[in-house]
Amino acid sequence: MLNNINADFKDILEGKRHIHFIGIGGSGMYPLAQILHSKGFYLTGSDNNETDTLAAVRSMGIPVFMGQRAENIEGADLIVHTAAIMEDNPELIAARNSGVPVIERSILLGLVTSWYDNAVCVCGTHGKTTVSSLLTQIFMEAGRDISAVIGGKLPLIGGSGRCGSSDIMVCEACEFMDHFLMLSSDTTVVLNVDADHLEYFKNIENIIKSFHKFCEMTTKNIIVNGDDVNSMKAVEGITGKNIVTFGISDKNDYYPADLVTVNPMKREFDLMHKGERLVRLTVNIPGEHNILNAVAAAAAAIANGLSPEEIVKGMENFHGAKRRFEKLAEVNGVTVCDDYGHHPAELTVTLNAAMEMGFKRVWAVFQPFTFSRTAMLLDDFAKALSIADRVVLTSIMGSREKNTYNIYTKDLAAKIDGAVWFEEEEHDANMKLVAEYLAENVREGDLVLTMGCGDCCKAANMLIDMLRK
């Protein structure tokens, strides 16, 4: 069922044959392209950087233009763009002047969610991709042919989206600029509510109000973190939904018990429901936060018809989504991993997990993302990164922003003892300097963890090549 916001766009795909995606390689665009392509629409797209995602797009037979120019939109009768596309982008300007309908991707995603009777939308400041990926794996390993739109790549489905034949859809629901309010959610999972995107929301109170509005729009179930004060504030006063709590403490409806650490990458626990043991689960992703994520996914799966026993296989076979503490290589005794974390709370839980894994030294290699987030959370970033033994910083990736905050990497480095930073203007040159510094200074037994939601993994891959040589 379409929500009121998206009702205005319910017929946007009627009669459309050729849809053009500006920024088709983006993590939010690629799964939508997968779904619409499978529905028989003719797609084209454009992007600025060659990536593995673009290779996957081309493998589906979708033409991709490199560079964003006015002529790329020729022949399209619907044009979709991401919020990351800046207003002065020549392709976006041409699209808006063309007379062809132009929509932001969240509108299209909202329309897609309305096609499913059981859309499970996972929201929260942190953990959305992990829980969305885990839920997708659980449903599929239990034999449910679901559709999915995930913010990261899940090895099981060979990408970040799929189009299934059942009435179940798993969808990552991002609060950025209230985009999740475009979605039609039947089950909403609220993982946590924290201060982020403050350039838009201004304060935590406004963030909580948006989450509250999203929960109010939900048609059936709300699965909420009962241990998180802000999450519980977001569901205050909501009636007419099945509200289920999850958490670490036994005051929640679902919680873990008898937790055993088999090794740093593997834990086992009993899934409990209101004092009753349901099933023994195995989790193969590190960090205490992922026990919480596992309980959340289990609660959402049960709310959508799976038995506790049907959860076991998918949970055990899940080894994380791409760029979520992903091990890239081990070369000459140096372990190189990559993680998408880009908020202080995410860095904190990831680095705490890394520090408990028995490495001689943990290197945090961080690429700050957006000037606003870096400026507004500067002290929090410094505190989180200081958990690591060594800190290396790249230049700030501004993405959709211009540096009106007058903030630079050196400002963050100044707050972290011993931090090393590189601020080369040319992006790839910056990454190369980072990799060269690491190659000269890492030793056997070290963990190098590149972190950030940009492309800091380039430095990781360069480092791996250098170590191999």
Backbone hydrogen bonds, N-H to C=O, Kabsch-Sander energy under -0.5 kcal/mol:
donor,donor_aa,acceptor,acceptor_aa,energy
7,A,3,N,-1.0
8,D,5,I,-0.5
9,F,6,N,-1.9
10,K,7,A,-1.3
12,I,9,F,-2.1
14,E,11,D,-1.4
16,K,13,L,-1.9
19,I,17,R,-0.6
19,I,42,Y,-2.7
20,H,78,L,-2.6
21,F,44,T,-2.4
22,I,20,H,-0.6
22,I,80,V,-3.3
23,G,21,F,-0.8
23,G,46,S,-2.0
24,I,21,F,-0.7
24,I,46,S,-1.8
26,G,23,G,-1.9
30,Y,26,G,-2.6
33,A,29,M,-2.4
34,Q,30,Y,-2.2
35,I,31,P,-2.2
36,L,32,L,-2.7
37,H,33,A,-2.5
38,S,34,Q,-1.9
39,K,35,I,-1.1
40,G,37,H,-1.5
41,F,36,L,-2.0
42,Y,17,R,-2.6
43,L,41,F,-0.6
44,T,19,I,-1.9
45,G,63,P,-1.7
46,S,21,F,-2.0
47,D,65,F,-1.9
55,A,51,T,-1.6
56,A,52,D,-1.9
57,V,53,T,-2.4
58,R,54,L,-2.6
59,S,55,A,-1.7
60,M,56,A,-0.7
60,M,57,V,-1.1
61,G,58,R,-2.2
62,I,57,V,-1.4
65,F,45,G,-2.9
67,G,47,D,-3.1
69,R,67,G,-0.7
72,N,69,R,-1.4
73,I,70,A,-1.3
74,E,71,E,-1.4
76,A,73,I,-2.2
77,D,18,H,-2.6
78,L,18,H,-0.9
79,I,101,P,-2.3
80,V,20,H,-3.0
81,H,103,I,-2.0
82,T,22,I,-0.9
85,I,82,T,-1.3
89,N,86,M,-2.0
93,I,89,N,-2.5
94,A,90,P,-2.3
95,A,91,E,-2.1
96,R,92,L,-2.3
97,N,93,I,-1.4
98,S,94,A,-0.5
98,S,95,A,-1.1
100,V,95,A,-0.5
103,I,79,I,-2.6
105,R,81,H,-2.3
107,I,104,E,-1.6
108,L,104,E,-1.0
109,L,105,R,-2.8
110,G,106,S,-2.3
111,L,107,I,-1.9
112,V,108,L,-2.3
113,T,109,L,-2.4
114,S,110,G,-1.2
115,W,112,V,-1.6
116,Y,113,T,-1.4
118,N,167,D,-2.4
120,V,118,N,-0.7
120,V,169,M,-3.8
121,C,119,A,-0.8
121,C,187,T,-2.9
122,V,120,V,-0.6
122,V,171,C,-2.6
123,C,121,C,-0.6
123,C,189,V,-3.1
125,T,192,N,-1.2
131,V,127,G,-2.4
132,S,128,K,-2.7
133,S,129,T,-2.6
134,L,130,T,-2.7
135,L,131,V,-2.8
136,T,132,S,-2.1
137,Q,133,S,-2.4
138,I,134,L,-2.6
139,F,135,L,-2.7
140,M,136,T,-2.3
141,E,137,Q,-2.8
142,A,138,I,-1.2
143,G,140,M,-1.8
144,R,139,F,-2.7
145,D,143,G,-0.5
146,I,144,R,-1.7
147,S,168,I,-2.2
148,A,162,R,-2.2
149,V,170,V,-2.4
150,I,160,S,-3.3
154,L,159,G,-3.3
157,I,154,L,-1.4
158,G,154,L,-0.9
158,G,155,P,-0.7
159,G,154,L,-1.3
162,R,148,A,-1.7
164,G,162,R,-0.6
166,S,145,D,-2.6
169,M,118,N,-2.1
170,V,147,S,-2.3
171,C,120,V,-3.0
171,C,169,M,-0.5
172,E,149,V,-2.5
173,A,122,V,-2.9
174,C,172,E,-0.7
178,D,175,E,-2.7
179,H,176,F,-2.0
180,F,174,C,-1.0
181,L,178,D,-1.6
182,M,179,H,-2.0
183,L,180,F,-1.4
185,S,183,L,-0.7
186,D,119,A,-2.3
187,T,119,A,-2.4
188,T,221,N,-2.7
189,V,121,C,-2.6
189,V,187,T,-0.5
190,V,188,T,-0.6
190,V,223,I,-3.1
191,L,123,C,-2.3
191,L,189,V,-0.7
196,D,194,D,-0.7
200,Y,197,H,-1.8
201,F,197,H,-2.6
202,K,198,L,-1.2
203,N,201,F,-1.4
207,I,203,N,-1.3
208,I,204,I,-2.5
209,K,205,E,-2.0
210,S,206,N,-1.8
211,F,207,I,-2.2
212,H,208,I,-2.4
213,K,209,K,-2.2
214,F,210,S,-2.2
215,C,211,F,-2.5
216,E,212,H,-2.4
217,M,213,K,-1.6
218,T,214,F,-0.6
218,T,215,C,-0.9
219,T,185,S,-1.9
220,K,186,D,-1.8
221,N,186,D,-1.9
222,I,242,N,-2.6
223,I,188,T,-3.1
224,V,222,I,-0.7
224,V,244,V,-2.9
225,N,190,V,-1.7
226,G,224,V,-0.9
226,G,246,F,-2.5
227,D,246,F,-0.6
228,D,225,N,-1.2
229,V,227,D,-0.7
232,M,228,D,-2.1
233,K,229,V,-2.0
234,A,230,N,-1.7
235,V,231,S,-0.8
235,V,232,M,-0.6
236,E,233,K,-1.0
238,I,235,V,-1.8
242,N,220,K,-2.9
243,I,241,K,-1.1
244,V,222,I,-3.2
244,V,242,N,-0.6
246,F,224,V,-2.1
247,G,254,Y,-1.5
252,N,249,S,-1.4
254,Y,245,T,-1.8
255,Y,272,M,-1.5
257,A,270,D,-1.6
260,V,268,E,-2.9
262,V,260,V,-0.8
262,V,266,K,-1.8
263,N,266,K,-1.8
266,K,263,N,-2.0
267,R,283,V,-2.5
268,E,260,V,-2.5
269,F,281,L,-2.3
270,D,257,A,-3.2
271,L,279,V,-3.1
272,M,255,Y,-2.8
272,M,270,D,-0.6
273,H,276,E,-2.7
274,K,253,D,-2.0
276,E,273,H,-1.7
278,L,271,L,-3.2
279,V,271,L,-0.9
281,L,269,F,-3.3
283,V,267,R,-3.2
284,N,315,M,-0.5
284,N,318,F,-0.6
290,N,287,G,-1.1
291,I,287,G,-0.5
291,I,288,E,-1.2
292,L,288,E,-1.3
293,N,289,H,-2.0
294,A,290,N,-1.9
295,V,291,I,-2.1
296,A,292,L,-2.2
297,A,293,N,-2.4
298,A,294,A,-2.4
299,A,295,V,-2.4
300,A,296,A,-2.2
301,A,297,A,-2.5
302,I,298,A,-2.4
303,A,299,A,-2.0
304,N,300,A,-0.8
304,N,301,A,-0.6
305,G,302,I,-1.6
306,L,301,A,-2.1
310,E,307,S,-0.8
311,I,307,S,-0.6
311,I,308,P,-1.1
312,V,308,P,-0.6
312,V,309,E,-0.6
315,M,311,I,-2.1
316,E,312,V,-2.3
317,N,313,K,-2.2
318,F,314,G,-0.7
318,F,315,M,-0.7
319,H,317,N,-0.6
322,K,153,K,-3.4
324,R,321,A,-1.5
325,F,323,R,-0.5
326,E,338,D,-2.8
328,L,326,E,-0.6
328,L,336,V,-2.7
329,A,336,V,-1.6
331,V,334,V,-2.5
334,V,331,V,-2.4
335,T,333,G,-0.5
335,T,446,D,-2.5
336,V,329,A,-3.0
337,C,335,T,-0.5
337,C,448,V,-3.0
338,D,326,E,-2.1
339,D,450,T,-2.6
340,Y,323,R,-2.4
346,E,343,H,-0.7
347,L,343,H,-2.5
348,T,344,P,-2.3
349,V,345,A,-1.8
350,T,346,E,-2.1
351,L,347,L,-2.8
352,N,348,T,-2.3
353,A,349,V,-1.8
354,A,350,T,-2.2
355,M,351,L,-2.5
356,E,352,N,-0.8
356,E,353,A,-0.7
357,M,354,A,-1.5
360,K,445,G,-2.4
361,R,445,G,-0.5
363,W,361,R,-0.5
363,W,447,L,-3.4
364,A,362,V,-0.6
364,A,390,R,-3.1
365,V,363,W,-0.7
365,V,449,L,-2.5
366,F,364,A,-0.7
366,F,392,V,-2.3
367,Q,451,M,-2.4
370,T,368,P,-0.5
370,T,397,M,-3.2
374,T,370,T,-1.8
375,A,371,F,-2.6
376,M,372,S,-2.8
377,L,373,R,-2.0
378,L,375,A,-0.8
381,F,377,L,-2.6
382,A,378,L,-2.2
383,K,379,D,-2.2
384,A,380,D,-2.3
385,L,381,F,-2.8
386,S,382,A,-1.6
387,I,384,A,-1.5
388,A,385,L,-1.6
389,D,362,V,-1.3
390,R,362,V,-2.0
392,V,364,A,-2.7
393,L,420,V,-2.9
394,T,366,F,-2.2
397,M,368,P,-3.0
398,G,396,I,-0.8
401,E,398,G,-2.3
404,T,402,K,-2.5
406,N,403,N,-0.7
411,D,408,Y,-1.4
412,L,408,Y,-0.9
412,L,409,T,-0.7
413,A,409,T,-2.6
414,A,410,K,-1.9
415,K,412,L,-1.5
416,I,413,A,-1.8
419,A,416,I,-1.9
420,V,391,V,-2.3
422,F,393,L,-1.9
430,N,426,E,-1.9
431,M,427,H,-2.0
432,K,428,D,-2.1
433,L,429,A,-2.0
434,V,430,N,-1.9
435,A,431,M,-2.5
436,E,432,K,-2.6
437,Y,433,L,-2.3
438,L,434,V,-2.3
439,A,435,A,-2.8
440,E,436,E,-1.6
441,N,437,Y,-1.0
441,N,438,L,-0.8
442,V,438,L,-2.7
445,G,333,G,-2.6
446,D,443,R,-1.9
447,L,361,R,-2.7
448,V,335,T,-3.2
449,L,363,W,-2.9
449,L,447,L,-0.6
450,T,337,C,-2.3
450,T,448,V,-0.6
451,M,365,V,-3.1
452,G,339,D,-1.4
458,K,455,D,-2.1
459,A,456,C,-1.2
460,A,456,C,-1.1
461,N,457,C,-2.5
462,M,458,K,-2.4
463,L,459,A,-2.5
464,I,460,A,-2.3
465,D,461,N,-2.0
466,M,462,M,-2.4
467,L,463,L,-2.8
468,R,464,I,-2.1
469,K,465,D,-1.5
